[in-house]
Amino acid sequence: MTVQTNNIEWFRELLDQSRKVEPRDPAPILRWLEERRAAAEFKADLIALSELRSWHAELETGDIHHESGAFFSIRGVRITASKGLREVDSWDQPIFTQKEGGILALIARTDGSNVFFLLNAKAEPGNLNTLQLCPTLQATWSNLNQAHKGRRPPFADVIMGKAPAKLVYEASHNEEGGRFWMKANRNQIWLVDPIQAPVNYDPNKFTWASLSQLKELALADNVLSPFVKTIIAPL
């Protein structure tokens, strides 16, 4: 089997130089996050599946789909395994299926000495404390193609090649297989030149962090998204 790897040594060299001078204390970012959490208006309640808008269950199969045919579906899966491979040899469960994977991208910039990564304080209905620090862009292709009839995610132009940026690395990672059926996400890091392509962002939703700060944030409870940890792992 041939293993393909990305050539990111040049970026690792930038990070080595940055570590000598970059900020390490995560306290300013944590204060910013707490301010954003306090200001966020986001309410999520568990309701019956029969009450969902725009989703329906098929009478014959019970499978649950969005009316657009996009996003994910919920189906059943039956598993059999060789003896001892898992805790039991056979079981049934519901599982998420999705036509396409997702993009998980971090945008980075350098000022010549420091390297910073742009984090998004993202609200999700199942989050503890509402907001977590997530990749700059976290979206499925249904989101990017605006199947929800809402806004396209910020920085979609970067990952779609419509803004000047250099792809540092890209790798496919299997989504959690106990919940998703054969779904993979594309992990990416893009380096932008702040002079040639200024990064315009909402300072109430996005903040910059050095790699040293990211490593400290990874030690805090319910702050840094697991997706960010996966993206920076090769660095």
N, C-alpha and C positions, 0 to 999 in steps of 0.2 A: 504494500500500500504506500502510495506517495503522499506525503504530508506537505501541503502548500502553506507557506508562511509569508507574512507581509514584511517588507523591508522597512522597519521603523527605527533603525539604529540612529538615523539623523535626528529624529524627534527625541529619542532617549538622550542624545547628547545635549539638546536644548534643555531638557529637563534637569540633567546633571548640573548644568550651569545655573539654572534657575534656583535649584535647591540651596545654593550657597547664599542667596540674598532674598528669597521669597518669604512672604509672611507665613508663619506656622500656627499662630494662635487662632483657633476657630471661633473664639468668643464673639467677634464682631458679626460673623455670619449667623451664629446662634441667636444673637440679639435681634438681628434683622428678621430671622424666621419667626421668632416669638411675636414680633410686631405684626408681621403679616398674618399669623394665625389669629391674633386678637382682632384684626380688622376684617377677616374673611367672613362673608355671609354665605354659608354653604350648609344646607340641611339635607340629610339623607335618612329615610325611614324604610325599614323592611315592610313590604306589602305582599299581598297574595299575587301569585302569577296571573290569576284571572283578571287582576286589576291593571295590568301593564298596558300602557298605550303603545301602539305600533308594533307590538309583538303578539304572536299567536301560536297556539299549539295545534298540530295536525290531529284531527279526530282519530284517524286510523292508527298512527304510530305514537302520538304523544310528543313527537319532536317539536322543539320550540325554535321559531325563526323570527327574524325581523322582516317587516312587510316589504322592505326594499330588496331583500335577498342578499344584502351585504352584512358586514360585521360578522358575528359568530352565530352558531346554532348550538343547541343542546340536544345530544342524542344519547343512546345507550351503547355500552361496549361490554362484551363478554370476554373474559381473560382466562386462559389456561396456561399453566407454567409447569416446567419440569419440577419434580419433587425437591423441595428444599430451596428452590430459587427465591421464593418469597414466603411470607408468613403462612399463607394458605396456597393451595395448588390451583384454585379456581374461584372467581368471583365476578359479579356484575356490578356496574356502576354507571352513573351519568358522566358524560365528558363533553367538553367544549370542542366543536369543530369549526374551522375557519378556512375560507378559500385561499386567503393570502396571509403572509406573515406580517411582521411589523418592522419599523425602522426605529432604532434607538441610537440617537446621535448626540455627541458632545461637540460643541464648538469651542475651539481654543484660539487664543491670541497671544502674541508676544510683543513686548515693548523693547526688545533687544536684550533684556537681562532676565525678566520674569515671564513665566508662562502661566496663564490663567485659563480656567475652564468656566463656561457659562452654565449655571444651574437654574432650573425652573422650579419655583415653589408651586407644586401641582396639587390640586385638590382631586381626590378620588373618593367615591362613596364609601369604600371599605377601609380608608386610612384611619389609623389612630391619630388624633389631633389634627385631622382634616388635611393639612399640608405636609408633604414630604419634599425634600430636595431631589429632583429628578433630572434626567438628561435634558439638554437644551430642547431637543425634539423627541417626542415619544408618541408614535402614531402608527396605526395600521394604514394600508393603502386605501381602505374604505374612508378613513379620516382625510387622507391626503386628496382623495378624489371627491371629497365633500358629499358622501352618500347621506350624511346626517342633515344636509342642507344648511349647515352652519358655516362658520369661518374656517378657512384653511389654517392649520397650526402655524404659529410664528416660525420663521426660518426654514419653511418648506422650500423656499427658493434656493437655499444653499444645497440641500441634499438632492434636489432635482436638477442641479447643474445650471441654474439660472442666475447665480451670483458667484463672483470670483472667490474661490477657496481651494485649498489643496487637501485632498483626501490623505490623511495620515495612515489610517489602516481601516480595514473592514473585515469582519468575520461573522459567520453564521453561527448562532447559538440556539440549541433546542430549548423551546419554552418548557416549563415544568410539566413533565410527561404524565404526572398523575392527574392533571386537570385538563390538559390540551392534547388533542389528537394530532400528532405529527406536525406540530407548528414550530417554525423557526423564526427568530428575529435576526435582522442584520444590525450588528453593533458597529458603530462608526465613530471616528474622530475626524473633524475637519479643522484645518488651521486657516484662519482668515488674516489678512493684512489690514490692521485697523486704519492705515493711511489710505490704501487703495480702495478698501471697502469698509467704511465705518459700520460698526455693529449697532444698529438702532434697536433698542429694546425698552420695555416697560420696567422701570426700576422697582416697581411694586410687585413684579412677578419673577424677575430674574436678578441673579447676583453672580459675581465672579469669585472663584476660589482657586488657590494654588493647589498643586498636587499634595503638598505637605498638609494643607488645611483639610483636603478631602480625606486623607488618611486618619486625621484626628476625628473628623465628623463620622467616619465609619465606626468609631468606637462608642458613639452616643446612641442611646435607645431611640428608635422610631424617628430618625432624622434623615438619614441618607437612604435613598431608594436602592434596593438590591441591584437594579439595572445599572446604576452608576458604578457600583462596585465591580460588576462584571466587565463594563467597558474599560475601566482603568486597570484591570488586572494585568494585562500584558505590559504595562509601563514600568 
